[in-house]
Amino acid sequence: MNNLSVLCLAVAGLSACNGSNSKSSETANASSRSNAAEKPNIVIMLTDDQGYGDMNCYGNLRLQTPNLDKLAAEGVRFTNFYAGAAASTPSRAALLTGRYAERAGLQGVVDDLSENGLESDEFTLADYLKQNNYATGIFGKWHLGCLPEHLPLRHGFNEFFGLPYSNDMWPFHPQPGHPYRALPLYDNERVVEYNPTVNQMTTRITKRATEFINKHKDEPFLLYVPYTQPHVPLGVSDKFKGKSGEGLYADVIMEIDWSVGEIMKTLKENGLDDNTLVLFTSDNGPWLSYGNHGGSTGGLREGKGTTFEGGQRVPFIARMPGRIPEGKVSDQFLSALDITPTLVELTGSQMPRMNKFDGENVWKTLAGQPQNHQPFFFLYDGQVEAVRDEKWKCVAPHEYRIVTEPGKDGLPGVQLANGGKTGLALFDLEKDPQESIDLADEYPEITKKMAAMMKDFQEEMAVCTR
């Protein structure tokens, strides 16, 4: 029995927790149906490696994203939202737990040979909501461990269809670090296919996501859609291939936008539109070494794998009619760490837990009200590389990856893991989101204070890292 089950028994009693009493189970089901209209449904759509500049409403007029633009027009579009990390695994861990990934021992990217993953004592958003009678489904990419004990159904999800890790971790990788095994496609905990066709994944994910909504329309649900695209290798179905006129990457974005439209249409057809909170974001910035098969930072510095703005500042849209204002653009900074704490509070899914959140409840911000935010730390592979506090970002001395020659058509270019180097620096992100003007000498006291914050937090991370 895992820690979550023990807590459930302590709080609710044995019969309520294990469902052994059929009468209690019927009562719980009836209660679930009656509360469905009161408990908001949650839809989280997460793209893979989509940059800050990879959407029409974020300034890229070459991309066709009408459904995403509509989502933004009907909700709030955030211009200062950060992924929880600059790489896939730690970013997803941060989003689903509300905690820095280092606390879970997931500061690095896991692959098909990794034995580590999300442990049973790390509660996910799905764990919290499932205990509150939510149906929970994930359709897409997991990337939090591939051993049986690390898969989604062991972490609060009722249904899973998708990949255990990135779609380039397969035998056809152009520059493999090791011989990758066949890439498994899971349906719940059963492998149903190996090396699935890349071109059909967005369509298949969308089909399962809309079926989940239809299936659970009479009860509250959490629908998590972590797309496998636009991570390389890029893939798009025939219905969008060549349709953008701007290349394969733009075609892929068009298909993701179509998927968003299908999910929104399904919500409306089932009368769930007004009682569903929809969130859309990306797991980190674009993979610049892939050139025309990578995305755009929108002019921000560096990209995926770095803690500069281009690596972690990503699109974020929140929509819920009547609860979130329409057509608002917010420059309040917040991060993926805030998603789980906010949704736990919003859904009334609090429960005893051993682990405190690093994120905070930002519902007021989503609802368009003023709200201060605590400092946010940028970590890469266990190292604190920067911190943001209000408009200021202080960068610690560190080396970082740079791309010296972009790749083309699916082949990576030349990337130097430690090709860049920075000293202690201070940036005013309100005036300089490109991080081009170092103000450390002009504001020494602010720099000193924020450098001390990073030093203290680094010591905390050293203690808590598994």
N, C-alpha and C positions, 0 to 999 in steps of 0.2 A: 504493500500500500504506500503510495507516495504522500508527500507532505500535504498536498492539496486535498487528498481524500481524508486525511486525519483531521484537517481543519474543518472540512465539511461535516464530518461526524460530530465534532465538538459543537459546532454552531447549530446544526439543524436536526441532529438525532439520526440514528441508524436507518430507520425506515424511510425517512425523507431523502437521505443521501443515496442509498443503493436501490431505491425503487422496488423493494421486495414486497411491499404491501400494495396490491393492485388498486384498492380503493383510494389509497393516498395518491397513487400515480394518476388515477382518473381525475382526482380533485386538482392535482397540480396542472394537468393538461388543460382542464377547464379554466383554471386561473390564468394560465398562459394565454389562452385565446381571448379572455376578457380583458387582459392587460395589454394586448398587442397594440391597441390604439393609443395607449398611454406611454408605453415604452418605445422610444424611438428606434427605428431600424438604423443600422450603420452600414455604409458602403465605403470601403477604402480601396481606391484604385492606385496602384504603385507601378510606375514604369521603371525600366532597368537602363540606366545610363542616359536618361533624357536630360539635356542641359537646360540651363536657365533661359537660353535663347531659342528653345525648340518649340515654340508655339506662336501662333499668330498674335494672340492677345498679349504676349510678352515681347512683341516688337519684330518678330520674324515674318515678314510679309511674303516670303517665298513658300511658306508652309500653309497648307490648307487644313485648318482645325476648327470648322464651324461648330461642332458639338461642344468642344472644349471652350470655345469663345462664348457660346451660349451659357454654359455652366458658369463661367466667370461673370457674365452679365446678370445672371440670376442669383449671384452670391457675392462673396468677397474674394478678391484676388490679392494675394500677399506678395510683396516685393522683397521681403527680408526674411524668408523662411529657409532654415537649414536642415539638410539631412543629418541624421544622427552620427554619421561618419562619412569618410570619403571613399569607402569601398563597400561592397555588397553585404557580406555577412555581418560586420559590426553595425552597419546602418539598419538592417532589418531587425537585429536584436534590440537596438535602441528603440525603434518604432513600436515593437510588440511588447516590450517590457517596461518602457518608460524609464530605463536605466542605462547608463553608459555601458557599452558592451564589455569593457574591461572587467566589470564586476562579475560578468558571467563567464570570463575566460574566453571570450570570442572576439578579441581585438584584431585577429587576422582572418583572412578569407579561408574557408574550408573547401575541400574538394573531395574527389571520389576515394582518396586514400586516407582522409582524416578520420581519426577515432574520436575527436572531441565534437561536441555539439551542445545545444541548449539542454541544460540539466533539469531534472524534475523539480528542483527547488526554486527555479525561476518561473514565476507566474506570468503568463502572457495575457494580453487583452482578451483572447478567446477563453482562457481559464476563468477570468473574472465574469465575463458575460454568460458563459455556459452555466455557472452556478446560479445565475439569475434567470434561468429558463430561456436563454437565447439559443436559437439554432445557429451553428457556427460553420462556415465553409470557407475553404481556401482553394483557389483555382489559378494556378500559375507556378511561379518559382518560389521554393521554400528557402533553401540555402542557409539553414541553421543546423546542419548535421545530417548525415545520411545513414547512420546506424538505426536499427529499428526503434531504439529508445529515444531517438532524437527527432523522429518524424512528427508531422503535424497532429496526428490523431492522439499522440501522447502528450500534447500540449494544448488541449482544450478545443480542438477542432473536431467536429462531427464528420465532416466530409473533406476529402482532398483529391484533387486531380491536377497533376502537373509534374514538374521536375524537382529533384532533390537539391540541385545546384545549377550553376550557369550552363547555358546551352552550348558554350564553346568547350566545355569539359567533356569531350567525346573524342573518338578515334580520328576525327577529321580536323583537329586543331592545326592551324598552319605552322605554329611554332610551339609544339608541346614541351612542357617542362619535364614530363614523364609520359610513358605510354598510357594514355587514358583508356579506361574500360568503356564498354558500350554504355551509352547514356540511357538510364531507365526512365520510362514514363509510368507514373503511379496512378492507380485509381484506388483511393483509400490506401491500404497498405499492401496492395498487390501490384506487381509489375505487369503491365498489360502490353508493353511494347518496348523495343529498344531502338535508339537513334531515331526518334520520331521526326517526320518531315518538318523542317523549320518553317516552310511556307504556310503550313496549316495551323500552327500553334495559336495564333491570335484568334482565329475563327473557332477553334476547338475550346479554348478558354472561355470565349464569349458565350458559346452555346451552353456550357456547363454553368456559367454564372447566371444566365437568364433562367435556366431550368431550376436553379436553386431558389431564385425569387419566386417563381410560380409555385414551387413545392412548399415553400414556407411563408406564403403570403398571409396566413391566418395566425402567425405567431411572430414575436420579435426575432430579428436575426442580425447577425454580423456576417457580412459578405466581404471577404478580403480577396482582391484580384491583383496579385503581383505579376504583371505581364512579364514574359520572357524577352520582350523586345523593348527598345531598339538596341539591345546588347548584340554584339556580333556573335555568330554569323547572322547577318540580317536575313529576314525571310518575310515574304508577303504573298498573299493568295492572288490568284489570277484576277479577281475582281478589282484589285488595286494596282497590279503590276503595271508600271509605266504610266499610270493615270495622273501623277502629279506633274509630270513634265520637268521635274527638278532632280531626278535621280532616285536610286533605291531607298536611301534614307528617308526622303520626303514621302515616298510611297508607304513606307512602314508607319510613319507618323499618321498618314491619312487613315490607315487601317486601324490603328489604335483609337483615333478620333471616332471612326465608325463604331468601334466596340463600345466606347463611352455612350454614344447615341443609342445603341441597342439596349444597354443596361438602363439608361434613363427612360426609354420608351417602355420597357417592361415594368418599371416601377409605376409609371403613370397608368398603364393598362390595368394594373392590379389595384389602383386606388391608393397607392402607398407614397405618392409623391410628397405630400405635405408632412408626413410623419417619418421621413427618412433624411438623415444627415449624410451627405455625400462629400467625401474628401478625395482630392486628386493631387498626387505629388510624384516625385522621382526619388530613387534610392541614393543617388549621388550625381555628380556632374558628368559631362561627356568624356568618352575615352578618346582623347585627342590623337593618340598614336595611330588610330585607324583612319585618319584623314577623312575622305568623303564618306566613309561608313561610320563615322563618329558624329556627334552632334555639335551644338554651338553653346558657348558660355555666355553669349550675348555681350561680349566685350569684357567679361570679368577675367581676372588673372588665373592662369593655369587651368587644370581640369581634374578629372577623376584621379584619385590616388594622392591628392595634395589637399592641405587644409587651407589653402587660399580660397577666395570666394568662388572661383570657378569650379572648385572641387566639391563644395558642399552647399552653396546657395542654389536652390532649385525652385521650380514652379510649385505653388501650393494654392489650391482653390477649395473653398468651403461653401456648401450650399445647403440650406434648409429653409423652405418658404415659411415666412411668418416668425422665424426665430433668428435668422441671419439676414441682414439687410441686403438688398439687391443692388448690384452695380457699384459696389464700393471697392476701392483700392486702398489697401492698408500697408503702411511702411513700418508697422510695429514688428520688431524682430521676435521670432519664436522658432521652435525646432521640433523635429519629429519626436524628441523625448517627451513633449507635452501631449502627444496624441492619446496615449493610454491613460494617463492620469485624468485628462479631461473627459474621456468617454466613460471611464469608471464612475466618475461623479455624475455625469449627465444621465446615465442609465440606472443610477442607484445600485451599482454592483459592488459596493465596498464589501470587504470581507477581511477577517484577520489575516495578516501576512507578516512574514519575518523581514522582508526586504522593502526598504523605503524607496520611493520614486526619486529620481534625479530631476525629472521634468515636473511641471506644475499644471494646475487646472487653468487653462487659458480660455474658458468659455466666454468670458467677458470680451476678450479680444475678438473671438470669432463673431460675437454678436454685435461688434462695432462700438464697444465701450472702451474708454481709456483704462489701461492696466499696465502697471510696471512689470518688468520681467527680470528675473535673477540672471546673473552672468551665465554665459554658455561657453563651455570649454571645447576646443577642437583637439581631438586626440587622433594619433595615427600609430597603430601597432603598439599601443601602450604608452606612447609618449605624448605629453601635453605640448602642443606646438603653437597654440594661440588661445586667446580668450576674448569674448566680446562682452562688453558691459555698456548698455545704452548705445551711444553712437560710436564708441571707441572700440577698436580691435588692436590688441597688443600681440605681436608675433614673437615667439621665443626663437633664439638662435637654433637653426637646424638645417639639414640638407634635405632636398626634395627632388622628385623626379621632374625631368623636362623632356620635351619632345624636340629633337633636333631635325628630324625629317619625317613628316607625316606619311603614313601608308596610303594605299589606294586599293579600292575594289575588293576589300576583305582581307588584304594582307597588311600586317602591322608595319609601321615605319621604324625609325631608330629612336629609341627611348632610353635615356640614361637614368638609372635608378637614383643616383645621388649627384646628378649633374648640376643642380642648382644649390645655392647656398645663401642663407640670409642671416643677418645678425639680429639683435633685438630691435624691433621696429614698432612704431605706433601709427595707426591710420584712423582718420575721421571718415567713417563709412557713409555718413550723410553727404559729404562733399566729394568723397573720393572712393566710390565702391570698387574702382579698379586697383586699389592698393598701390598706387604709384608714387605717392608723396609721403615720405617718412617724416613724422612729426615728433619723434622721440626726443630730439635735442630741444625742440621748442616747448615741449610739455614734460619736463623731467619728472615732476612729482606724480603725474598720472601714469607715466611709464613705470616708475618705480613701484607704485602701488599695484599695478596690474601684473608686473613681473613677479611680485611676491605672491599674488593670488595663484599664479601658475605654479610656482615652486611648492606652495602648500598643497595644491591639488595633486601635483605629481607624487608627493609623499603619500597622500591618501590612496592614490591608484596603486602605488607599489605595495601597499599593505593589503588591499582588497583583491588584487589580481590573483586568480586561482593558480 
